């Protein structure tokens, strides 16, 4: 069974070819529009850390993984600036 058919059966997909088109937005609407490219999704990895390094971040509470990511980002940025 194709994916579109499955979506319709679950009620996740609705299509009405008779639906009216929306209004023209005009030049003024798009005047200050900015193209924002999609962010790439993070890569999941298995990482072994020294226990003391992990404990240091973990003891700071919730968000320890994000803090580790921030440290790695700062390191990359510093290395790219060389």
PDB file of N, CA, C and O in Angstrom:
ATOM      1  N   UNK A   1       0.845  -1.173   0.000  1.00  0.00           N
ATOM      2  CA  UNK A   1       0.000   0.000   0.000  1.00  0.00           C
ATOM      3  C   UNK A   1       0.894   1.241   0.000  1.00  0.00           C
ATOM      4  O   UNK A   1       1.854   1.312   0.768  1.00  0.00           O
ATOM      5  N   UNK A   2       0.587   2.208  -0.848  1.00  0.00           N
ATOM      6  CA  UNK A   2       1.453   3.374  -0.913  1.00  0.00           C
ATOM      7  C   UNK A   2       1.198   4.319   0.269  1.00  0.00           C
ATOM      8  O   UNK A   2       0.135   4.291   0.890  1.00  0.00           O
ATOM      9  N   UNK A   3       2.177   5.134   0.553  1.00  0.00           N
ATOM     10  CA  UNK A   3       2.150   5.999   1.736  1.00  0.00           C
ATOM     11  C   UNK A   3       0.985   6.985   1.713  1.00  0.00           C
ATOM     12  O   UNK A   3       0.351   7.212   2.743  1.00  0.00           O
ATOM     13  N   UNK A   4       0.695   7.575   0.549  1.00  0.00           N
ATOM     14  CA  UNK A   4      -0.399   8.530   0.438  1.00  0.00           C
ATOM     15  C   UNK A   4      -1.731   7.876   0.794  1.00  0.00           C
ATOM     16  O   UNK A   4      -2.558   8.473   1.483  1.00  0.00           O
ATOM     17  N   UNK A   5      -1.933   6.663   0.325  1.00  0.00           N
ATOM     18  CA  UNK A   5      -3.171   5.942   0.619  1.00  0.00           C
ATOM     19  C   UNK A   5      -3.279   5.662   2.120  1.00  0.00           C
ATOM     20  O   UNK A   5      -4.356   5.791   2.704  1.00  0.00           O
ATOM     21  N   UNK A   6      -2.175   5.282   2.733  1.00  0.00           N
ATOM     22  CA  UNK A   6      -2.163   5.039   4.177  1.00  0.00           C
ATOM     23  C   UNK A   6      -2.493   6.311   4.947  1.00  0.00           C
ATOM     24  O   UNK A   6      -3.242   6.275   5.923  1.00  0.00           O
ATOM     25  N   UNK A   7      -1.929   7.440   4.504  1.00  0.00           N
ATOM     26  CA  UNK A   7      -2.206   8.717   5.171  1.00  0.00           C
ATOM     27  C   UNK A   7      -3.694   9.063   5.068  1.00  0.00           C
ATOM     28  O   UNK A   7      -4.297   9.521   6.039  1.00  0.00           O
ATOM     29  N   UNK A   8      -4.274   8.845   3.902  1.00  0.00           N
ATOM     30  CA  UNK A   8      -5.704   9.129   3.729  1.00  0.00           C
ATOM     31  C   UNK A   8      -6.551   8.248   4.641  1.00  0.00           C
ATOM     32  O   UNK A   8      -7.510   8.722   5.251  1.00  0.00           O
ATOM     33  N   UNK A   9      -6.201   6.975   4.733  1.00  0.00           N
ATOM     34  CA  UNK A   9      -6.958   6.056   5.569  1.00  0.00           C
ATOM     35  C   UNK A   9      -6.872   6.421   7.049  1.00  0.00           C
ATOM     36  O   UNK A   9      -7.834   6.234   7.794  1.00  0.00           O
ATOM     37  N   UNK A  10      -5.725   6.941   7.474  1.00  0.00           N
ATOM     38  CA  UNK A  10      -5.565   7.374   8.872  1.00  0.00           C
ATOM     39  C   UNK A  10      -6.225   8.726   9.116  1.00  0.00           C
ATOM     40  O   UNK A  10      -6.428   9.126  10.262  1.00  0.00           O
ATOM     41  N   UNK A  11      -6.557   9.426   8.036  1.00  0.00           N
ATOM     42  CA  UNK A  11      -7.128  10.770   8.185  1.00  0.00           C
ATOM     43  C   UNK A  11      -6.070  11.841   8.331  1.00  0.00           C
ATOM     44  O   UNK A  11      -6.374  12.955   8.757  1.00  0.00           O
ATOM     45  N   UNK A  12      -4.816  11.520   7.981  1.00  0.00           N
ATOM     46  CA  UNK A  12      -3.713  12.481   8.088  1.00  0.00           C
ATOM     47  C   UNK A  12      -3.552  13.328   6.837  1.00  0.00           C
ATOM     48  O   UNK A  12      -2.745  14.257   6.825  1.00  0.00           O
ATOM     49  N   UNK A  13      -4.295  13.031   5.799  1.00  0.00           N
ATOM     50  CA  UNK A  13      -4.123  13.740   4.537  1.00  0.00           C
ATOM     51  C   UNK A  13      -5.495  14.123   4.006  1.00  0.00           C
ATOM     52  O   UNK A  13      -6.375  13.275   3.859  1.00  0.00           O
ATOM     53  N   UNK A  14      -5.666  15.391   3.725  1.00  0.00           N
ATOM     54  CA  UNK A  14      -6.929  15.876   3.183  1.00  0.00           C
ATOM     55  C   UNK A  14      -6.619  16.646   1.910  1.00  0.00           C
ATOM     56  O   UNK A  14      -5.681  17.442   1.871  1.00  0.00           O
ATOM     57  N   UNK A  15      -7.392  16.413   0.891  1.00  0.00           N
ATOM     58  CA  UNK A  15      -7.168  17.070  -0.389  1.00  0.00           C
ATOM     59  C   UNK A  15      -8.513  17.448  -0.980  1.00  0.00           C
ATOM     60  O   UNK A  15      -9.418  16.620  -1.082  1.00  0.00           O
ATOM     61  N   UNK A  16      -8.632  18.704  -1.365  1.00  0.00           N
ATOM     62  CA  UNK A  16      -9.845  19.130  -2.042  1.00  0.00           C
ATOM     63  C   UNK A  16      -9.441  19.925  -3.266  1.00  0.00           C
ATOM     64  O   UNK A  16      -9.013  21.075  -3.165  1.00  0.00           O
ATOM     65  N   UNK A  17      -9.580  19.305  -4.413  1.00  0.00           N
ATOM     66  CA  UNK A  17      -9.216  19.982  -5.650  1.00  0.00           C
ATOM     67  C   UNK A  17     -10.168  21.131  -5.951  1.00  0.00           C
ATOM     68  O   UNK A  17      -9.866  21.978  -6.792  1.00  0.00           O
ATOM     69  N   UNK A  18     -11.322  21.172  -5.271  1.00  0.00           N
ATOM     70  CA  UNK A  18     -12.293  22.237  -5.492  1.00  0.00           C
ATOM     71  C   UNK A  18     -12.085  23.421  -4.549  1.00  0.00           C
ATOM     72  O   UNK A  18     -12.824  24.403  -4.613  1.00  0.00           O
ATOM     73  N   UNK A  19     -11.085  23.330  -3.678  1.00  0.00           N
ATOM     74  CA  UNK A  19     -10.849  24.416  -2.725  1.00  0.00           C
ATOM     75  C   UNK A  19     -10.451  25.682  -3.487  1.00  0.00           C
ATOM     76  O   UNK A  19      -9.707  25.611  -4.466  1.00  0.00           O
ATOM     77  N   UNK A  20     -10.946  26.841  -3.038  1.00  0.00           N
ATOM     78  CA  UNK A  20     -10.591  28.083  -3.728  1.00  0.00           C
ATOM     79  C   UNK A  20      -9.126  28.442  -3.474  1.00  0.00           C
ATOM     80  O   UNK A  20      -8.563  28.094  -2.436  1.00  0.00           O
ATOM     81  N   UNK A  21      -8.524  29.133  -4.423  1.00  0.00           N
ATOM     82  CA  UNK A  21      -7.155  29.592  -4.228  1.00  0.00           C
ATOM     83  C   UNK A  21      -7.160  30.739  -3.234  1.00  0.00           C
ATOM     84  O   UNK A  21      -8.139  31.478  -3.127  1.00  0.00           O
ATOM     85  N   UNK A  22      -6.081  30.880  -2.523  1.00  0.00           N
ATOM     86  CA  UNK A  22      -5.960  31.976  -1.573  1.00  0.00           C
ATOM     87  C   UNK A  22      -5.744  33.288  -2.302  1.00  0.00           C
ATOM     88  O   UNK A  22      -5.500  33.297  -3.508  1.00  0.00           O
ATOM     89  N   UNK A  23      -5.834  34.399  -1.576  1.00  0.00           N
ATOM     90  CA  UNK A  23      -5.663  35.706  -2.208  1.00  0.00           C
ATOM     91  C   UNK A  23      -4.213  35.918  -2.640  1.00  0.00           C
ATOM     92  O   UNK A  23      -3.298  35.349  -2.045  1.00  0.00           O
ATOM     93  N   UNK A  24      -4.006  36.722  -3.658  1.00  0.00           N
ATOM     94  CA  UNK A  24      -2.658  37.106  -4.065  1.00  0.00           C
ATOM     95  C   UNK A  24      -2.070  37.955  -2.945  1.00  0.00           C
ATOM     96  O   UNK A  24      -2.743  38.843  -2.422  1.00  0.00           O
ATOM     97  N   UNK A  25      -0.839  37.693  -2.578  1.00  0.00           N
ATOM     98  CA  UNK A  25      -0.233  38.413  -1.469  1.00  0.00           C
ATOM     99  C   UNK A  25       0.371  39.738  -1.897  1.00  0.00           C
ATOM    100  O   UNK A  25       0.491  40.652  -1.081  1.00  0.00           O
ATOM    101  N   UNK A  26       0.742  39.857  -3.126  1.00  0.00           N
ATOM    102  CA  UNK A  26       1.239  41.133  -3.625  1.00  0.00           C
ATOM    103  C   UNK A  26       2.687  41.398  -3.288  1.00  0.00           C
ATOM    104  O   UNK A  26       3.282  40.738  -2.437  1.00  0.00           O
ATOM    105  N   UNK A  27       3.245  42.389  -3.982  1.00  0.00           N
ATOM    106  CA  UNK A  27       4.660  42.724  -3.837  1.00  0.00           C
ATOM    107  C   UNK A  27       5.014  43.238  -2.447  1.00  0.00           C
ATOM    108  O   UNK A  27       6.087  42.931  -1.927  1.00  0.00           O
ATOM    109  N   UNK A  28       4.126  44.014  -1.846  1.00  0.00           N
ATOM    110  CA  UNK A  28       4.406  44.597  -0.526  1.00  0.00           C
ATOM    111  C   UNK A  28       4.601  43.515   0.527  1.00  0.00           C
ATOM    112  O   UNK A  28       5.445  43.654   1.412  1.00  0.00           O
ATOM    113  N   UNK A  29       3.827  42.438   0.436  1.00  0.00           N
ATOM    114  CA  UNK A  29       3.950  41.336   1.383  1.00  0.00           C
ATOM    115  C   UNK A  29       5.343  40.726   1.335  1.00  0.00           C
ATOM    116  O   UNK A  29       5.910  40.388   2.374  1.00  0.00           O
ATOM    117  N   UNK A  30       5.896  40.583   0.137  1.00  0.00           N
ATOM    118  CA  UNK A  30       7.178  39.908  -0.060  1.00  0.00           C
ATOM    119  C   UNK A  30       8.370  40.852   0.023  1.00  0.00           C
ATOM    120  O   UNK A  30       9.516  40.407  -0.055  1.00  0.00           O
ATOM    121  N   UNK A  31       8.119  42.135   0.178  1.00  0.00           N
ATOM    122  CA  UNK A  31       9.174  43.153   0.140  1.00  0.00           C
ATOM    123  C   UNK A  31      10.320  42.872   1.113  1.00  0.00           C
ATOM    124  O   UNK A  31      11.489  43.024   0.759  1.00  0.00           O
ATOM    125  N   UNK A  32       9.992  42.471   2.316  1.00  0.00           N
ATOM    126  CA  UNK A  32      11.031  42.247   3.342  1.00  0.00           C
ATOM    127  C   UNK A  32      11.199  40.763   3.679  1.00  0.00           C
ATOM    128  O   UNK A  32      11.753  40.409   4.719  1.00  0.00           O
ATOM    129  N   UNK A  33      10.718  39.914   2.792  1.00  0.00           N
ATOM    130  CA  UNK A  33      10.835  38.472   3.033  1.00  0.00           C
ATOM    131  C   UNK A  33      12.305  38.054   3.007  1.00  0.00           C
ATOM    132  O   UNK A  33      13.107  38.584   2.238  1.00  0.00           O
ATOM    133  N   UNK A  34      12.627  37.114   3.847  1.00  0.00           N
ATOM    134  CA  UNK A  34      13.994  36.604   3.936  1.00  0.00           C
ATOM    135  C   UNK A  34      13.939  35.089   3.749  1.00  0.00           C
ATOM    136  O   UNK A  34      13.149  34.403   4.398  1.00  0.00           O
ATOM    137  N   UNK A  35      14.771  34.583   2.871  1.00  0.00           N
ATOM    138  CA  UNK A  35      14.853  33.139   2.661  1.00  0.00           C
ATOM    139  C   UNK A  35      15.640  32.521   3.807  1.00  0.00           C
ATOM    140  O   UNK A  35      16.787  32.891   4.057  1.00  0.00           O
ATOM    141  N   UNK A  36      15.028  31.597   4.486  1.00  0.00           N
ATOM    142  CA  UNK A  36      15.682  30.913   5.598  1.00  0.00           C
ATOM    143  C   UNK A  36      15.839  29.454   5.208  1.00  0.00           C
ATOM    144  O   UNK A  36      14.856  28.714   5.158  1.00  0.00           O
ATOM    145  N   UNK A  37      17.081  29.029   4.928  1.00  0.00           N
ATOM    146  CA  UNK A  37      17.279  27.636   4.528  1.00  0.00           C
ATOM    147  C   UNK A  37      16.953  26.695   5.685  1.00  0.00           C
ATOM    148  O   UNK A  37      17.154  27.046   6.847  1.00  0.00           O
ATOM    149  N   UNK A  38      16.462  25.525   5.377  1.00  0.00           N
ATOM    150  CA  UNK A  38      16.134  24.572   6.446  1.00  0.00           C
ATOM    151  C   UNK A  38      17.394  24.138   7.183  1.00  0.00           C
ATOM    152  O   UNK A  38      18.455  23.967   6.584  1.00  0.00           O
ATOM    153  N   UNK A  39      17.256  23.965   8.491  1.00  0.00           N
ATOM    154  CA  UNK A  39      18.382  23.472   9.283  1.00  0.00           C
ATOM    155  C   UNK A  39      18.534  21.980   9.033  1.00  0.00           C
ATOM    156  O   UNK A  39      17.557  21.243   8.898  1.00  0.00           O
ATOM    157  N   UNK A  40      19.769  21.570   8.976  1.00  0.00           N
ATOM    158  CA  UNK A  40      19.977  20.128   8.840  1.00  0.00           C
ATOM    159  C   UNK A  40      19.694  19.484  10.191  1.00  0.00           C
ATOM    160  O   UNK A  40      19.920  20.095  11.236  1.00  0.00           O
ATOM    161  N   UNK A  41      19.214  18.284  10.168  1.00  0.00           N
ATOM    162  CA  UNK A  41      18.904  17.623  11.429  1.00  0.00           C
ATOM    163  C   UNK A  41      20.191  17.122  12.075  1.00  0.00           C
ATOM    164  O   UNK A  41      21.141  16.747  11.387  1.00  0.00           O
ATOM    165  N   UNK A  42      20.207  17.122  13.403  1.00  0.00           N
ATOM    166  CA  UNK A  42      21.403  16.676  14.121  1.00  0.00           C
ATOM    167  C   UNK A  42      21.732  15.214  13.815  1.00  0.00           C
ATOM    168  O   UNK A  42      20.857  14.415  13.484  1.00  0.00           O
ATOM    169  N   UNK A  43      22.991  14.901  13.935  1.00  0.00           N
ATOM    170  CA  UNK A  43      23.451  13.535  13.745  1.00  0.00           C
ATOM    171  C   UNK A  43      23.533  12.859  15.104  1.00  0.00           C
ATOM    172  O   UNK A  43      24.134  13.390  16.038  1.00  0.00           O
ATOM    173  N   UNK A  44      22.936  11.704  15.206  1.00  0.00           N
ATOM    174  CA  UNK A  44      22.987  10.957  16.452  1.00  0.00           C
ATOM    175  C   UNK A  44      24.269  10.128  16.464  1.00  0.00           C
ATOM    176  O   UNK A  44      24.575   9.430  15.497  1.00  0.00           O
ATOM    177  N   UNK A  45      25.012  10.209  17.563  1.00  0.00           N
ATOM    178  CA  UNK A  45      26.260   9.449  17.688  1.00  0.00           C
ATOM    179  C   UNK A  45      26.330   8.782  19.054  1.00  0.00           C
ATOM    180  O   UNK A  45      25.681   9.209  20.010  1.00  0.00           O
ATOM    181  N   UNK A  46      27.113   7.749  19.122  1.00  0.00           N
ATOM    182  CA  UNK A  46      27.433   7.111  20.398  1.00  0.00           C
ATOM    183  C   UNK A  46      28.798   7.644  20.790  1.00  0.00           C
ATOM    184  O   UNK A  46      29.755   7.515  20.027  1.00  0.00           O
ATOM    185  N   UNK A  47      28.899   8.240  21.967  1.00  0.00           N
ATOM    186  CA  UNK A  47      30.127   8.907  22.377  1.00  0.00           C
ATOM    187  C   UNK A  47      30.534   8.426  23.759  1.00  0.00           C
ATOM    188  O   UNK A  47      29.747   8.484  24.704  1.00  0.00           O
ATOM    189  N   UNK A  48      31.756   7.956  23.869  1.00  0.00           N
ATOM    190  CA  UNK A  48      32.269   7.557  25.173  1.00  0.00           C
ATOM    191  C   UNK A  48      33.021   8.735  25.773  1.00  0.00           C
ATOM    192  O   UNK A  48      33.905   9.311  25.139  1.00  0.00           O
ATOM    193  N   UNK A  49      32.659   9.085  27.004  1.00  0.00           N
ATOM    194  CA  UNK A  49      33.295  10.194  27.710  1.00  0.00           C
ATOM    195  C   UNK A  49      33.960   9.678  28.976  1.00  0.00           C
ATOM    196  O   UNK A  49      33.544   8.673  29.552  1.00  0.00           O
ATOM    197  N   UNK A  50      34.998  10.383  29.395  1.00  0.00           N
ATOM    198  CA  UNK A  50      35.582  10.072  30.689  1.00  0.00           C
ATOM    199  C   UNK A  50      34.523  10.339  31.751  1.00  0.00           C
ATOM    200  O   UNK A  50      33.782  11.318  31.651  1.00  0.00           O
ATOM    201  N   UNK A  51      34.442   9.485  32.762  1.00  0.00           N
ATOM    202  CA  UNK A  51      33.415   9.661  33.794  1.00  0.00           C
ATOM    203  C   UNK A  51      33.439  11.039  34.458  1.00  0.00           C
ATOM    204  O   UNK A  51      32.387  11.606  34.753  1.00  0.00           O
ATOM    205  N   UNK A  52      34.646  11.580  34.695  1.00  0.00           N
ATOM    206  CA  UNK A  52      34.719  12.887  35.354  1.00  0.00           C
ATOM    207  C   UNK A  52      34.199  14.008  34.456  1.00  0.00           C
ATOM    208  O   UNK A  52      33.627  14.977  34.955  1.00  0.00           O
ATOM    209  N   UNK A  53      34.387  13.893  33.151  1.00  0.00           N
ATOM    210  CA  UNK A  53      33.861  14.893  32.218  1.00  0.00           C
ATOM    211  C   UNK A  53      32.340  14.848  32.222  1.00  0.00           C
ATOM    212  O   UNK A  53      31.679  15.883  32.319  1.00  0.00           O
ATOM    213  N   UNK A  54      31.790  13.645  32.117  1.00  0.00           N
ATOM    214  CA  UNK A  54      30.333  13.517  32.117  1.00  0.00           C
ATOM    215  C   UNK A  54      29.746  14.010  33.441  1.00  0.00           C
ATOM    216  O   UNK A  54      28.744  14.725  33.454  1.00  0.00           O
ATOM    217  N   UNK A  55      30.371  13.626  34.545  1.00  0.00           N
ATOM    218  CA  UNK A  55      29.882  14.032  35.871  1.00  0.00           C
ATOM    219  C   UNK A  55      29.877  15.549  36.011  1.00  0.00           C
ATOM    220  O   UNK A  55      28.952  16.118  36.590  1.00  0.00           O
ATOM    221  N   UNK A  56      30.903  16.202  35.483  1.00  0.00           N
ATOM    222  CA  UNK A  56      30.990  17.664  35.561  1.00  0.00           C
ATOM    223  C   UNK A  56      29.755  18.319  34.940  1.00  0.00           C
ATOM    224  O   UNK A  56      29.146  19.205  35.540  1.00  0.00           O
ATOM    225  N   UNK A  57      29.393  17.877  33.733  1.00  0.00           N
ATOM    226  CA  UNK A  57      28.232  18.462  33.056  1.00  0.00           C
ATOM    227  C   UNK A  57      26.928  18.013  33.711  1.00  0.00           C
ATOM    228  O   UNK A  57      26.007  18.815  33.867  1.00  0.00           O
ATOM    229  N   UNK A  58      26.844  16.756  34.090  1.00  0.00           N
ATOM    230  CA  UNK A  58      25.622  16.200  34.675  1.00  0.00           C
ATOM    231  C   UNK A  58      25.272  16.873  35.996  1.00  0.00           C
ATOM    232  O   UNK A  58      24.096  17.098  36.285  1.00  0.00           O
ATOM    233  N   UNK A  59      26.294  17.200  36.809  1.00  0.00           N
ATOM    234  CA  UNK A  59      26.034  17.799  38.125  1.00  0.00           C
ATOM    235  C   UNK A  59      25.440  19.204  38.019  1.00  0.00           C
ATOM    236  O   UNK A  59      24.918  19.738  38.998  1.00  0.00           O
ATOM    237  N   UNK A  60      25.522  19.800  36.825  1.00  0.00           N
ATOM    238  CA  UNK A  60      24.955  21.131  36.625  1.00  0.00           C
ATOM    239  C   UNK A  60      23.453  21.069  36.356  1.00  0.00           C
ATOM    240  O   UNK A  60      22.797  22.100  36.214  1.00  0.00           O
ATOM    241  N   UNK A  61      22.923  19.865  36.287  1.00  0.00           N
ATOM    242  CA  UNK A  61      21.483  19.694  36.159  1.00  0.00           C
ATOM    243  C   UNK A  61      21.017  19.462  34.741  1.00  0.00           C
ATOM    244  O   UNK A  61      21.795  19.175  33.831  1.00  0.00           O
ATOM    245  N   UNK A  62      19.702  19.600  34.592  1.00  0.00           N
ATOM    246  CA  UNK A  62      19.044  19.344  33.318  1.00  0.00           C
ATOM    247  C   UNK A  62      19.667  20.189  32.211  1.00  0.00           C
ATOM    248  O   UNK A  62      19.994  21.358  32.418  1.00  0.00           O
ATOM    249  N   UNK A  63      19.825  19.588  31.043  1.00  0.00           N
ATOM    250  CA  UNK A  63      20.402  20.290  29.904  1.00  0.00           C
ATOM    251  C   UNK A  63      21.888  20.027  29.729  1.00  0.00           C
ATOM    252  O   UNK A  63      22.566  20.729  28.978  1.00  0.00           O
ATOM    253  N   UNK A  64      22.392  19.018  30.420  1.00  0.00           N
ATOM    254  CA  UNK A  64      23.830  18.743  30.347  1.00  0.00           C
ATOM    255  C   UNK A  64      24.289  18.355  28.942  1.00  0.00           C
ATOM    256  O   UNK A  64      25.406  18.687  28.546  1.00  0.00           O
ATOM    257  N   UNK A  65      23.446  17.661  28.191  1.00  0.00           N
ATOM    258  CA  UNK A  65      23.821  17.279  26.824  1.00  0.00           C
ATOM    259  C   UNK A  65      23.913  18.534  25.947  1.00  0.00           C
ATOM    260  O   UNK A  65      24.830  18.667  25.136  1.00  0.00           O
ATOM    261  N   UNK A  66      22.966  19.439  26.118  1.00  0.00           N
ATOM    262  CA  UNK A  66      22.993  20.696  25.361  1.00  0.00           C
ATOM    263  C   UNK A  66      24.235  21.508  25.713  1.00  0.00           C
ATOM    264  O   UNK A  66      24.856  22.098  24.829  1.00  0.00           O
ATOM    265  N   UNK A  67      24.602  21.546  26.978  1.00  0.00           N
ATOM    266  CA  UNK A  67      25.817  22.272  27.374  1.00  0.00           C
ATOM    267  C   UNK A  67      27.059  21.651  26.741  1.00  0.00           C
ATOM    268  O   UNK A  67      27.957  22.372  26.307  1.00  0.00           O
ATOM    269  N   UNK A  68      27.119  20.325  26.685  1.00  0.00           N
ATOM    270  CA  UNK A  68      28.258  19.670  26.037  1.00  0.00           C
ATOM    271  C   UNK A  68      28.299  20.049  24.559  1.00  0.00           C
ATOM    272  O   UNK A  68      29.368  20.317  24.011  1.00  0.00           O
ATOM    273  N   UNK A  69      27.138  20.069  23.921  1.00  0.00           N
ATOM    274  CA  UNK A  69      27.049  20.465  22.513  1.00  0.00           C
ATOM    275  C   UNK A  69      27.540  21.899  22.333  1.00  0.00           C
ATOM    276  O   UNK A  69      28.256  22.196  21.377  1.00  0.00           O
ATOM    277  N   UNK A  70      27.157  22.784  23.246  1.00  0.00           N
ATOM    278  CA  UNK A  70      27.581  24.189  23.159  1.00  0.00           C
ATOM    279  C   UNK A  70      29.103  24.333  23.270  1.00  0.00           C
ATOM    280  O   UNK A  70      29.712  25.151  22.580  1.00  0.00           O
ATOM    281  N   UNK A  71      29.703  23.527  24.148  1.00  0.00           N
ATOM    282  CA  UNK A  71      31.164  23.557  24.288  1.00  0.00           C
ATOM    283  C   UNK A  71      31.823  23.093  22.991  1.00  0.00           C
ATOM    284  O   UNK A  71      32.798  23.691  22.537  1.00  0.00           O
ATOM    285  N   UNK A  72      31.292  22.033  22.401  1.00  0.00           N
ATOM    286  CA  UNK A  72      31.857  21.536  21.141  1.00  0.00           C
ATOM    287  C   UNK A  72      31.678  22.555  20.016  1.00  0.00           C
ATOM    288  O   UNK A  72      32.580  22.729  19.197  1.00  0.00           O
ATOM    289  N   UNK A  73      30.543  23.220  19.966  1.00  0.00           N
ATOM    290  CA  UNK A  73      30.323  24.251  18.946  1.00  0.00           C
ATOM    291  C   UNK A  73      31.321  25.394  19.111  1.00  0.00           C
ATOM    292  O   UNK A  73      31.875  25.888  18.129  1.00  0.00           O
ATOM    293  N   UNK A  74      31.549  25.812  20.359  1.00  0.00           N
ATOM    294  CA  UNK A  74      32.506  26.888  20.617  1.00  0.00           C
ATOM    295  C   UNK A  74      33.909  26.485  20.177  1.00  0.00           C
ATOM    296  O   UNK A  74      34.645  27.303  19.626  1.00  0.00           O
ATOM    297  N   UNK A  75      34.280  25.234  20.418  1.00  0.00           N
ATOM    298  CA  UNK A  75      35.584  24.732  20.002  1.00  0.00           C
ATOM    299  C   UNK A  75      35.714  24.770  18.480  1.00  0.00           C
ATOM    300  O   UNK A  75      36.728  25.224  17.950  1.00  0.00           O
ATOM    301  N   UNK A  76      34.686  24.291  17.785  1.00  0.00           N
ATOM    302  CA  UNK A  76      34.705  24.295  16.309  1.00  0.00           C
ATOM    303  C   UNK A  76      34.849  25.719  15.788  1.00  0.00           C
ATOM    304  O   UNK A  76      35.649  25.983  14.891  1.00  0.00           O
ATOM    305  N   UNK A  77      34.070  26.629  16.356  1.00  0.00           N
ATOM    306  CA  UNK A  77      34.121  28.035  15.925  1.00  0.00           C
ATOM    307  C   UNK A  77      35.516  28.621  16.139  1.00  0.00           C
ATOM    308  O   UNK A  77      36.033  29.333  15.278  1.00  0.00           O
ATOM    309  N   UNK A  78      36.123  28.321  17.287  1.00  0.00           N
ATOM    310  CA  UNK A  78      37.466  28.818  17.581  1.00  0.00           C
ATOM    311  C   UNK A  78      38.497  28.249  16.612  1.00  0.00           C
ATOM    312  O   UNK A  78      39.400  28.962  16.176  1.00  0.00           O
ATOM    313  N   UNK A  79      38.365  26.957  16.273  1.00  0.00           N
ATOM    314  CA  UNK A  79      39.304  26.334  15.352  1.00  0.00           C
ATOM    315  C   UNK A  79      39.145  26.867  13.949  1.00  0.00           C
ATOM    316  O   UNK A  79      40.130  26.995  13.222  1.00  0.00           O
ATOM    317  N   UNK A  80      37.920  27.182  13.551  1.00  0.00           N
ATOM    318  CA  UNK A  80      37.681  27.713  12.199  1.00  0.00           C
ATOM    319  C   UNK A  80      38.212  29.131  12.058  1.00  0.00           C
ATOM    320  O   UNK A  80      38.497  29.585  10.950  1.00  0.00           O
ATOM    321  N   UNK A  81      38.346  29.829  13.179  1.00  0.00           N
ATOM    322  CA  UNK A  81      38.831  31.208  13.155  1.00  0.00           C
ATOM    323  C   UNK A  81      40.339  31.328  13.040  1.00  0.00           C
ATOM    324  O   UNK A  81      40.868  32.433  12.920  1.00  0.00           O
ATOM    325  N   UNK A  82      41.029  30.214  13.074  1.00  0.00           N
ATOM    326  CA  UNK A  82      42.513  30.233  13.011  1.00  0.00           C
ATOM    327  C   UNK A  82      42.994  30.623  11.647  1.00  0.00           C
ATOM    328  O   UNK A  82      44.200  30.690  11.414  1.00  0.00           O
TER     329      UNK A  82
END
